[in-house]
């Protein structure tokens, strides 16, 4: 059977979104033979550290036929807190032979050489990896001309204090997810990337880190459309005067929900920070990820009901445009068997007669994956 109404470009797009749902992709390919080439060329390889040698042997075997069909490769994914790094010098030369490779993920790896040039790679995720030389990191990123999505979590390199450091080329990105390294040179790295969507994290909360973040936001200017910060105190130390293009803001750890007490713990001064941000940015969405906990009476957190939180947002006169506030419920400390009931209880906290639904500016939306939205319309 043909699919005359679907272009090859649309077929490829659908399959890319179904990449993890292999059964659905295969079912589509069985029904429409036009889907077969794209479905077959959509393989994902998961290669553990204890199977690297076997993988290289299989890869180099004459009868191997899967090389032209691999789009995503995941190398060792172990507990990053164990600080046990696996070396994979034998595997790196094989990567360029994956001719349609789009995404590469490496976790807890010790990279004793640079990554080979990968002309088609659009997504690179390096999680808790260590490069032997800073120059290897620079050369690795320089060999990825189509890179659009980059994640670097706690990157390290062993020679960061020695000699002259090469400069990274400027790279335009769709998204950047970064845990700032606790070593020099931070700004050498940051100012080489210009993402539209940025997620910034740091284990060290210091004035120097905040200053670096602020300088980076100024550098990105109106180019930045989406920002995710992991610390509610970060906005107080950052300048947003140059980020008038910012539309979507996520601030983690600003709101915590106590299901038993039906109360919300709100980070102090968060509303003032938000008011200052929207003084320069016309936000379209604000996402506040929360963690349901047994007790949220944290020192310094103001205890509010959801009604009070929404009322403060309504009365803060900070909405320059329609704003959708999404309470994104994470599993947190709630045991897996209680997950469904926790979602229902959290929704009850939000719905339970506490939110002024009579207001034409407030509505509630239920999203997938435990996300419960409060949509607040700007005042006329």
C-alpha positions in Angstrom: 0.0 0.0 0.0 1.2 3.5 -0.9 0.7 6.7 1.2 0.2 9.2 -1.6 -1.0 12.0 0.7 2.2 12.0 2.8 5.5 13.4 1.6 8.7 11.7 2.4 9.7 14.7 4.5 6.5 14.3 6.6 7.1 10.5 6.9 10.6 11.1 8.2 9.4 13.7 10.7 6.7 11.3 12.1 9.2 8.5 12.4 11.7 10.8 14.1 9.1 11.6 16.8 8.3 7.9 17.2 12.0 6.9 17.5 11.6 5.4 20.9 8.3 3.6 20.0 9.8 1.0 17.8 6.6 -1.2 17.6 4.6 1.7 16.2 7.2 2.5 13.6 7.3 -1.1 12.5 3.5 -1.3 12.3 3.4 1.8 10.1 6.1 0.2 7.8 4.0 -3.0 7.6 0.9 -1.0 6.4 2.7 1.4 4.0 5.7 0.2 2.2 6.7 3.9 1.5 7.6 3.9 5.2 10.0 1.0 5.0 13.3 2.8 4.1 12.9 5.4 6.8 11.7 2.9 9.4 14.6 0.6 8.6 17.0 3.5 8.8 16.0 4.5 12.3 18.0 2.2 14.5 19.2 3.1 18.0 22.2 1.3 19.6 22.8 1.0 23.3 26.3 0.0 24.0 27.4 -0.8 27.6 30.9 -0.4 28.8 31.3 -4.2 29.3 30.3 -4.9 25.7 32.6 -2.4 23.9 35.1 -5.0 22.7 32.3 -7.3 21.4 30.6 -4.3 19.7 33.8 -3.3 17.9 34.3 -6.9 16.7 30.8 -7.1 15.5 31.0 -3.7 13.8 34.1 -4.7 11.9 32.7 -8.1 10.8 32.3 -8.5 7.0 28.7 -9.7 7.4 27.6 -6.6 9.4 24.8 -4.7 7.6 23.3 -2.3 10.2 25.9 0.5 9.8 23.9 2.6 7.3 20.7 2.5 9.4 21.9 3.7 12.9 20.6 7.2 13.8 21.3 7.2 17.6 24.1 5.8 19.6 24.2 5.6 23.5 27.5 4.7 25.1 27.9 3.7 28.8 25.1 5.1 30.9 26.0 4.3 34.5 25.6 6.0 37.8 27.4 9.4 37.4 27.9 9.8 41.1 30.1 6.7 41.2 32.8 8.7 39.3 33.8 5.5 37.5 34.8 6.5 34.0 35.0 4.1 31.0 37.5 4.6 28.2 36.5 3.8 24.7 39.4 4.5 22.3 38.5 1.4 20.2 35.0 2.6 19.6 35.5 6.2 18.5 36.9 5.4 15.0 33.7 3.5 14.2 31.4 6.4 14.6 32.0 8.1 11.2 30.9 4.9 9.5 27.4 5.4 10.8 26.5 7.5 7.8 23.1 8.7 9.0 24.1 9.1 12.7 22.1 12.1 14.1 22.4 11.7 17.9 25.3 10.7 20.1 25.1 10.3 23.9 28.0 9.4 26.2 27.9 9.1 30.0 30.7 8.8 32.5 33.3 8.4 29.8 37.0 9.2 29.9 37.8 10.5 26.5 41.6 10.2 25.8 41.2 11.5 22.3 38.9 13.9 20.4 35.7 12.8 18.8 36.1 12.1 15.1 34.3 14.5 12.6 30.6 13.6 12.3 29.2 15.5 9.4 25.5 14.7 10.0 25.3 14.8 13.8 22.7 17.2 15.1 22.5 16.2 18.8 25.4 15.6 21.2 25.0 14.7 24.9 28.1 14.4 27.1 27.1 13.5 30.6 29.7 13.6 33.4 32.5 13.0 30.9 36.2 13.9 31.2 38.4 14.9 28.3 42.2 14.3 28.7 42.9 17.7 27.0 40.8 20.9 26.7 41.9 21.0 23.0 40.3 17.7 22.4 36.9 19.1 23.6 37.4 22.1 21.2 38.4 20.0 18.2 35.5 17.6 18.9 32.9 20.3 18.8 34.6 22.0 15.8 34.0 18.8 13.8 30.2 18.9 14.1 29.0 21.3 11.4 25.3 20.5 11.7 25.1 20.4 15.6 21.9 22.0 16.8 21.3 20.4 20.3 24.0 20.2 22.9 24.0 18.9 26.5 27.2 19.2 28.6 26.7 18.1 32.2 29.7 18.5 34.5 32.3 18.4 31.8 35.9 18.1 33.0 39.3 18.2 31.3 42.6 17.3 32.9 44.9 20.0 31.5 42.7 23.1 32.1 45.4 25.0 33.9 48.2 24.4 31.5 49.3 26.3 28.4 47.3 28.4 25.9 43.8 27.4 25.4 42.3 27.1 21.9 39.2 29.0 21.2 35.9 27.4 20.3 34.2 28.6 17.1 30.8 30.3 17.4 28.1 27.7 17.1 24.4 28.6 16.5 22.3 26.1 18.5 18.6 25.4 18.9 19.1 24.2 22.5 21.8 24.1 25.1 21.6 22.2 28.4 24.6 23.0 30.6 25.8 22.3 34.1 28.6 24.9 34.4 32.0 23.2 35.0 33.6 24.1 38.3 36.9 24.9 36.6 38.3 27.5 34.3 37.6 28.5 31.5 33.8 28.9 31.9 33.4 32.0 29.8 35.7 30.6 27.0 33.1 27.8 26.6 29.8 29.8 27.1 30.5 32.6 24.8 31.1 30.3 21.9 27.4 29.1 21.9 24.3 31.0 20.8 21.2 28.9 21.7 17.6 29.9 21.3 16.6 27.6 24.2 18.9 27.5 27.2 18.9 25.4 30.4 21.5 26.5 32.9 22.5 24.6 36.1 25.4 24.9 38.5 26.3 22.9 41.6 28.2 25.9 43.0 26.0 28.9 43.7 28.5 31.7 44.0 28.5 35.4 43.0 31.1 34.6 40.3 28.8 31.9 38.8 25.8 34.3 38.9 28.0 37.0 37.2 29.0 34.6 34.5 25.4 33.6 33.9 24.3 37.3 33.7 27.1 38.1 31.2 26.0 35.2 29.1 22.4 36.3 29.0 23.5 39.8 28.0 25.6 38.2 25.2 22.7 36.2 23.9 20.4 39.2 23.9 17.2 39.1 21.9 18.3 35.7 20.4 17.2 33.9 23.5 13.6 32.6 23.4 13.4 30.0 26.2 15.3 29.8 29.5 15.3 27.1 32.2 17.0 27.9 35.6 17.4 25.3 38.3 17.6 27.8 41.2 14.9 30.3 42.2 17.6 32.6 43.6 19.4 33.0 40.3 17.1 35.6 38.8 17.9 38.1 41.6 21.6 38.1 40.5 21.0 38.3 36.7 20.3 41.0 34.3 17.5 40.5 31.7 17.5 44.0 30.2 18.8 42.7 26.9 16.6 39.7 26.6 13.4 41.2 25.2 13.0 38.2 23.0 12.5 35.8 26.0 9.1 34.1 25.7 9.2 31.0 27.9 10.7 30.8 31.4 11.1 27.7 33.7 12.3 28.1 37.2 12.8 24.8 39.2 12.7 24.5 43.0 10.6 27.7 43.3 7.4 25.9 44.4 7.0 22.8 46.5 3.7 21.1 47.2 2.7 19.3 50.4 0.0 16.9 49.4 -1.1 16.0 53.0 -1.3 19.6 54.1 -2.6 21.0 50.8 -0.2 23.9 51.0 2.4 25.3 48.7 5.9 26.4 49.7 7.0 29.3 47.6 10.6 30.5 47.4 10.9 34.0 49.0 10.9 36.9 46.6 10.1 34.8 43.5 7.2 37.0 42.5 9.4 40.1 42.8 12.0 38.4 40.6 9.3 37.5 38.0 8.0 41.0 38.0 11.4 42.3 37.3 11.9 39.8 34.5 8.6 40.6 32.7 9.5 44.3 32.9 11.8 43.5 30.0 10.4 40.3 28.5 6.9 39.5 27.2 6.5 36.0 28.6 4.1 33.7 27.1 4.6 30.8 29.5 6.0 30.3 33.0 6.6 26.7 34.1 7.2 26.0 37.8 8.3 22.3 38.3 7.4 21.1 41.8 8.2 18.0 43.8 5.3 16.6 45.9 6.7 15.9 49.4 5.4 14.8 52.8 6.5 18.1 54.4 7.5 21.4 52.7 8.0 23.6 55.7 11.4 24.6 54.5 13.2 27.5 56.3 12.7 30.6 54.2 9.8 29.3 52.1 6.5 31.1 52.4 3.6 28.8 53.0 0.7 29.7 50.7 -2.4 28.0 49.3 -2.6 27.6 45.6 -5.3 30.2 45.7 -3.0 32.7 47.3 -0.2 31.9 44.8 -2.5 32.4 41.8 -4.1 35.5 43.4 -0.6 37.0 43.8 0.2 36.3 40.2 -3.1 38.0 39.2 -2.6 41.0 41.3 1.2 41.5 40.7 0.5 43.6 37.5 3.4 41.7 35.9 1.6 40.2 32.9 2.4 41.9 29.7 0.7 39.2 27.6 -1.3 36.0 28.2 0.7 33.9 30.5 0.3 30.1 31.1 1.6 28.9 34.4 2.2 25.2 34.5 2.7 23.3 37.7 4.9 20.4 36.6 4.6 17.6 39.1 7.7 15.4 39.4 7.9 12.0 41.1 10.2 13.3 43.8 10.0 11.5 47.1 6.7 9.8 46.3 6.9 6.1 45.9 5.9 4.7 42.5 2.8 2.9 43.8 1.4 6.2 45.1 2.2 8.1 41.9 -1.4 8.1 40.4 -3.0 9.1 43.7 -0.4 11.8 44.2 -1.3 13.3 40.8 -5.0 13.2 41.7 -4.4 14.8 45.1 -2.2 17.5 43.6 -4.9 18.3 41.0 -7.4 18.4 43.9 -5.2 21.0 45.6 -5.3 23.1 42.5 -8.9 22.6 41.6 -10.5 22.2 45.1 -12.5 25.3 45.1 -9.5 27.3 46.0 -8.8 28.9 42.6 -11.1 31.8 41.7 -12.6 30.1 38.6 -15.2 32.9 38.3 -12.3 35.1 37.1 -12.3 35.2 33.3 -8.6 35.4 33.5 -8.0 32.0 35.1 -8.5 28.5 33.7 -7.1 25.1 34.5 -5.7 22.7 32.0 -4.7 19.1 32.5 -1.6 18.1 30.5 0.1 14.7 30.0 2.8 13.3 32.3 1.5 14.9 35.6 1.6 18.4 34.3 -1.3 20.6 35.6 -1.6 24.0 34.1 -3.1 27.2 35.4 -3.6 29.6 32.5 -3.8 33.2 33.5 -4.9 35.8 31.0 -3.5 39.3 31.0 -5.7 42.1 32.3 -7.4 44.1 29.6 
